[in-house]
Amino acid sequence: MTITAVSAAASIEGRGIVKTFGGFTAVDGLTLDIRSGEFVSLIGPSGCGKSTFMLMAAGLIPTSSGELLVNGKPLREPLTDIGIVFQDHLLLEFRTALENVMLQAEIRGLPLAPAKERALDLFKKLGISHAVDRYPKQLSGGMRQRVSIARALIHDPSVLMMDEPFGALDAITRTQIRHDLEMLWLEQAKTVVFITHSIDEAIGLSDRVLVMSPTPGRIVDEIKIELPRPRPAHLGDYPSFNAYADRIHDAFRRFGVIKY
Ligand SMILES: Nc1ncnc2c1ncn2[C@@H]1O[C@H](COP(=O)(O)OP(=O)(O)OP(=O)(O)O)[C@@H](O)[C@H]1O
C-alpha cells in the first residue's frame, strides 16, 4: 500500500491576536506558538473564542489586530494545505462514505486512483473499512466522525484542525476514537490544533494544552503533557494525569468557570 508522502507539518504562531465583532471583543491578545508536528489542544469555557481562533488560524476570517504566521510567513489568505473536522460531520447524505471522502480529492483535482487508495487506507486505519459503501444515515455518529477525519486527511495536509470533533459522541466511543486519532497522528505526524471542552481528551491527546479564559479569550495556562504514548484508555493510571487535570480545574476556578 502506498501512501502519498507526508508533507512537512506546518508551524503556527499567533502574536497578540485580537478579534472583535462590532463592539464585542471575542479574542483578546492571544499569543501562541504551535510547532511543526505538535498536537496542541485549546481548552476553554463555551464562548471563549476557541472556534474564532481556529477560523483565523485557518485564514477563513481576518484578525482585527495582531499577526498569524504559518511556517514563519504572515497568513493573508485561507490555508489550503489543511484539513478541518467540525463537531457536525457535514457529510453529504446522497454520497457514500467513500464518495464523501473522495469529494475532497475531486474538488482539489487530485489524481483519483492514488487518492482512492489513500482513502481506503485511512478507512482501514480508522476501523471503518466495512462502511465505505454506506450512506451517512447508515453510519453511527462515531463512524461519521471517522469518515470526516478521513476526508480531512485524504489530501495529506500539513495541518489538521479539529473543532470539538467528538463533542456529540458518547463516552465509550470517544475513548476509542481518541486512541484511533492518536495512532493516526503518531503515524502521519501532522500539526494538530484540537479544540475541546474535555479535560480527558485534551490530556489524552496533546503534547501541550493551552487553557483559555472566559470571554474575551486569552491563554491563561500552558501545560506540557509528558505522558508516554500511546496513552491508555484510563488516564488515571498515571498519577501525573491528576496533577494536569487539577491544574486545568484550578485555572477555571480562578476565572469562576468552576465554582467548587
Ligand atoms: N460572526 C460573529 N459575529 C458576532 N459574534 C460572534 C461571531 N462569531 C463568534 N462570535 C462571538 O464570539 C464569541 C466566541 O465565539 P466562539 O464560537 O469562538 O467560542 P467557542 O469558545 O468556540 O465556544 P463553544 O465552546 O461554545 O463552541 C462568542 O461570544 C460568540 O457569540
The ligand as an SDF file (V2000), in Angstrom:
LIG
                    3D

 31 33  0  0  0  0  0  0  0  0999 V2000
  -19.5780   36.1580   13.4090 N   0  0  0  0  0  0  0  0  0  0  0  0
  -19.7690   36.5440   14.6680 C   0  0  0  0  0  0  0  0  0  0  0  0
  -20.4330   37.6910   14.9450 N   0  0  0  0  0  0  0  0  0  0  0  0
  -20.6010   38.1060   16.2150 C   0  0  0  0  0  0  0  0  0  0  0  0
  -20.1530   37.4280   17.3010 N   0  0  0  0  0  0  0  0  0  0  0  0
  -19.5130   36.2790   17.0730 C   0  0  0  0  0  0  0  0  0  0  0  0
  -19.2800   35.7710   15.7580 C   0  0  0  0  0  0  0  0  0  0  0  0
  -18.5940   34.6210   15.8590 N   0  0  0  0  0  0  0  0  0  0  0  0
  -18.4120   34.3890   17.1760 C   0  0  0  0  0  0  0  0  0  0  0  0
  -18.9570   35.3840   17.9010 N   0  0  0  0  0  0  0  0  0  0  0  0
  -18.9350   35.5130   19.3470 C   0  0  0  0  0  0  0  0  0  0  0  0
  -17.5840   35.3930   19.7740 O   0  0  0  0  0  0  0  0  0  0  0  0
  -17.5170   34.6520   20.9860 C   0  0  0  0  0  0  0  0  0  0  0  0
  -16.6020   33.4650   20.7920 C   0  0  0  0  0  0  0  0  0  0  0  0
  -17.2570   32.5270   19.9740 O   0  0  0  0  0  0  0  0  0  0  0  0
  -16.5850   31.1330   19.6080 P   0  0  0  0  0  0  0  0  0  0  0  0
  -17.5600   30.3730   18.7770 O   0  0  0  0  0  0  0  0  0  0  0  0
  -15.2460   31.3700   19.0590 O   0  0  0  0  0  0  0  0  0  0  0  0
  -16.4450   30.4760   21.0470 O   0  0  0  0  0  0  0  0  0  0  0  0
  -16.0410   28.9850   21.4420 P   0  0  0  0  0  0  0  0  0  0  0  0
  -15.0500   29.0990   22.5440 O   0  0  0  0  0  0  0  0  0  0  0  0
  -15.6470   28.2080   20.2550 O   0  0  0  0  0  0  0  0  0  0  0  0
  -17.4300   28.4620   22.0180 O   0  0  0  0  0  0  0  0  0  0  0  0
  -18.0280   26.9660   22.1330 P   0  0  0  0  0  0  0  0  0  0  0  0
  -17.0930   26.2170   23.0270 O   0  0  0  0  0  0  0  0  0  0  0  0
  -19.3710   27.1660   22.7400 O   0  0  0  0  0  0  0  0  0  0  0  0
  -18.0880   26.4170   20.7420 O   0  0  0  0  0  0  0  0  0  0  0  0
  -18.9440   34.2690   21.3510 C   0  0  0  0  0  0  0  0  0  0  0  0
  -19.4400   35.2190   22.2730 O   0  0  0  0  0  0  0  0  0  0  0  0
  -19.6840   34.3850   20.0420 C   0  0  0  0  0  0  0  0  0  0  0  0
  -21.0360   34.7210   20.2330 O   0  0  0  0  0  0  0  0  0  0  0  0
  1  2  1  0
  2  3  1  0
  2  7  2  0
  3  4  2  0
  4  5  1  0
  5  6  2  0
  6  7  1  0
  6 10  1  0
  7  8  1  0
  8  9  2  0
  9 10  1  0
 10 11  1  0
 11 12  1  0
 11 30  1  0
 12 13  1  0
 13 14  1  0
 13 28  1  0
 14 15  1  0
 15 16  1  0
 16 17  2  0
 16 18  1  0
 16 19  1  0
 19 20  1  0
 20 21  2  0
 20 22  1  0
 20 23  1  0
 23 24  1  0
 24 25  2  0
 24 26  1  0
 24 27  1  0
 28 29  1  0
 28 30  1  0
 30 31  1  0
M  END
$$$$
